[in-house]
Each structure stands twice: as C-alpha cells, then as structure tokens.
Amino acid sequence: MAKLELTGHQYRDLVAAYVHHNFSDSGLVVYREVSLGKTIIGKDRRIDILCVREQKALAIECKYQDSQGTADEKMHYALEDLAALWMAGVLVYAGNGWSRGVLHQLEASRHAAACLPQRPELRRTKATLELDYVIAATFGLWEKILPSSKRYRAPRP
C-alpha cells in the first residue's frame, strides 16, 4: 500500500467522513470543530469531531503523525484531557511517526483507538476496528459491527 501523507485536518476530515459513511444511517450525526467547554488547563476546548445520537455523545480527537516529531510529547496531555470530559471521548491516531513509548501508551489506553480509513470506499476494515468498537459501545450500535454469521442459533431438534 502506498504511504499516505496527511495533514492533521485531512486526517480529521477522513475520520469524520468514515464515521458519517458507516454510522449515519443509524442516526449518528457528525460535527467537526465544535467548541465545548474548557481543557484541563483552562483553555477553550475545540473538539475535532463530535458524534451525537439521541441523548449520547462521543468526542473524537484526531492525531496523525507520519514522521518523528513533537506530537509525542503532547499525547499524555491529550489523553488526560479526554478523560476529564463530561462525556465519552476517544483519541484516534494513525501514522508511522510515533515513538515506541508513545505508541505503547496509546495501544494500552482506554481513551485511544487506532484508525486509518481508506478512501474512496470508507468501508469498515481491520484498520478501523478499534474506533468501530468505541462507537458501538458508546451508542449501542452492536448490530453494525457484529457479523450475523457469528450469531448463535440453537440447533433444530
């Protein structure tokens, strides 16, 4: 597969398009760049993606890094800030530029999910599975991610 080179905004838009494409038919509404309260250090908070369905919401922060850089140093703060939200929140990440230590922290965090949707199809794949699980758990959309072929059926007598 060819190497993707995305800016942070392009990655955010890719994730927003993916979520809309796969979950809007279940009533999930996707917003981008929503101002919502304060961060843990008192700054105005801007959520990359906000998903809303009925009375539930999910804040999605998007981080893409394809080369070594300073984003590593900001990840601990980003995870702490998500944990402090008054709603469910997840940091989605992709790219090959994460240090091994930060990647380990992201992989182990309850508030992080690897996600790299593929254009133009935007279909669910192994590379989107972690975000799919978070969305299903937050909004009760298990039917969207559980294959019907795995459903137990009692044998006929």
C-alpha positions as CSV (number, residue, x, y, z in Angstrom):
1,M,0.0,0.0,0.0
2,A,1.3,3.5,-0.8
3,K,2.3,5.7,2.0
4,L,-0.4,8.2,3.0
5,E,0.8,11.7,3.8
6,L,-2.0,13.6,5.6
7,T,-2.1,16.8,7.5
8,G,-3.9,16.9,10.8
9,H,-7.0,18.5,9.2
10,Q,-7.1,16.0,6.4
11,Y,-6.9,13.1,8.9
12,R,-9.7,14.7,10.9
13,D,-11.8,15.0,7.7
14,L,-11.1,11.4,6.7
15,V,-12.2,10.1,10.1
16,A,-15.3,12.3,10.0
17,A,-16.2,11.0,6.5
18,Y,-15.6,7.4,7.6
19,V,-17.9,7.8,10.7
20,H,-20.6,9.5,8.7
21,H,-20.4,7.0,5.9
22,N,-20.7,3.9,8.2
23,F,-22.9,5.1,11.1
24,S,-25.2,8.0,9.9
25,D,-27.9,5.5,8.7
26,S,-28.2,4.6,12.4
27,G,-29.0,8.2,13.4
28,L,-25.4,9.2,14.3
29,V,-24.8,12.9,13.4
30,V,-21.2,14.0,12.9
31,Y,-19.9,17.5,13.6
32,R,-16.4,19.0,13.1
33,E,-14.5,21.6,15.1
34,V,-17.0,22.1,17.9
35,S,-16.3,24.5,20.8
36,L,-17.1,22.6,24.0
37,G,-16.1,23.8,27.5
38,K,-12.6,24.1,28.8
39,T,-9.5,21.9,28.8
40,I,-7.8,20.7,31.9
41,I,-5.6,23.8,31.9
42,G,-8.5,26.2,31.4
43,K,-8.2,26.9,27.7
44,D,-11.3,26.9,25.4
45,R,-11.7,23.4,24.1
46,R,-12.3,22.6,20.5
47,I,-13.3,19.0,19.7
48,D,-12.1,17.7,16.3
49,I,-15.2,15.5,15.8
50,L,-18.4,15.3,17.9
51,C,-20.8,12.4,17.2
52,V,-24.3,12.7,18.6
53,R,-27.2,10.2,18.6
54,E,-30.3,10.7,20.7
55,Q,-29.1,11.6,24.2
56,K,-25.5,10.4,23.9
57,A,-22.3,12.0,22.5
58,L,-18.8,11.0,21.7
59,A,-15.9,13.4,21.4
60,I,-13.2,12.3,18.9
61,E,-9.7,13.9,18.9
62,C,-7.6,13.1,15.9
63,K,-3.8,12.7,15.8
64,Y,-1.8,11.8,12.7
65,Q,2.0,11.6,12.7
66,D,4.0,10.1,9.9
67,S,7.4,11.4,10.9
68,Q,9.1,11.7,14.3
69,G,8.1,15.0,15.9
70,T,6.8,16.9,18.9
71,A,3.3,15.4,18.9
72,D,4.7,12.5,21.0
73,E,5.2,15.0,23.9
74,K,1.6,16.1,23.7
75,M,-0.1,12.7,23.8
76,H,-0.1,12.3,27.6
77,Y,-1.9,15.6,28.0
78,A,-4.3,14.8,25.2
79,L,-5.3,11.5,26.9
80,E,-5.7,13.2,30.3
81,D,-7.8,16.0,28.7
82,L,-10.1,13.4,27.1
83,A,-10.5,11.5,30.4
84,A,-11.7,14.8,32.0
85,L,-14.6,15.4,29.6
86,W,-18.1,15.2,30.8
87,M,-18.9,12.7,28.0
88,A,-17.3,9.8,26.3
89,G,-14.1,10.7,24.4
90,V,-11.5,8.9,22.3
91,L,-8.3,9.9,20.7
92,V,-7.9,8.3,17.3
93,Y,-4.5,8.0,15.8
94,A,-2.6,6.8,12.8
95,G,0.7,7.2,11.1
96,N,4.2,5.7,11.4
97,G,5.9,8.5,13.2
98,W,5.0,7.6,16.8
99,S,7.8,6.7,19.1
100,R,7.6,3.2,20.5
101,G,6.9,4.5,24.0
102,V,4.0,6.7,23.0
103,L,2.6,4.0,20.7
104,H,2.6,1.6,23.7
105,Q,0.8,4.2,25.8
106,L,-1.8,4.7,23.0
107,E,-2.3,1.0,22.5
108,A,-2.8,0.5,26.2
109,S,-5.2,3.4,26.8
110,R,-8.9,3.1,27.2
111,H,-9.2,6.5,25.6
112,A,-7.3,5.8,22.4
113,A,-8.1,3.9,19.2
114,A,-6.0,3.2,16.1
115,C,-7.9,4.1,13.0
116,L,-6.9,4.6,9.4
117,P,-9.9,4.6,7.0
118,Q,-9.2,4.0,3.3
119,R,-10.6,6.2,0.6
120,P,-12.5,6.1,-1.6
121,E,-14.5,3.2,-0.1
122,L,-14.5,4.2,3.5
123,R,-15.6,0.7,4.4
124,R,-15.0,-0.9,7.8
125,T,-11.7,-2.8,7.9
126,K,-9.2,-4.2,10.4
127,A,-7.7,-0.7,10.4
128,T,-10.9,0.9,11.7
129,L,-11.9,-1.9,14.1
130,E,-10.9,-0.1,17.3
131,L,-12.9,3.0,16.5
132,D,-15.8,0.9,15.4
133,Y,-15.8,-0.8,18.8
134,V,-15.8,2.5,20.6
135,I,-18.8,3.8,18.6
136,A,-20.7,0.6,19.0
137,A,-20.1,0.6,22.8
138,T,-21.0,4.3,23.2
139,F,-24.2,4.3,21.1
140,G,-25.3,0.7,21.4
141,L,-24.8,0.0,17.7
142,W,-23.5,-3.6,18.1
143,E,-25.5,-4.7,15.0
144,K,-23.2,-2.5,12.9
145,I,-20.0,-4.4,13.9
146,L,-21.1,-7.9,14.9
147,P,-21.2,-10.2,11.9
148,S,-24.5,-12.1,11.6
149,S,-22.5,-15.2,10.7
150,K,-21.2,-15.4,14.3
151,R,-24.7,-15.2,15.8
152,Y,-25.6,-18.3,17.8
153,R,-28.5,-20.3,16.5
154,A,-29.9,-23.1,18.5
155,P,-29.8,-26.4,16.7
156,R,-33.1,-27.7,15.5
157,P,-34.4,-30.7,17.5
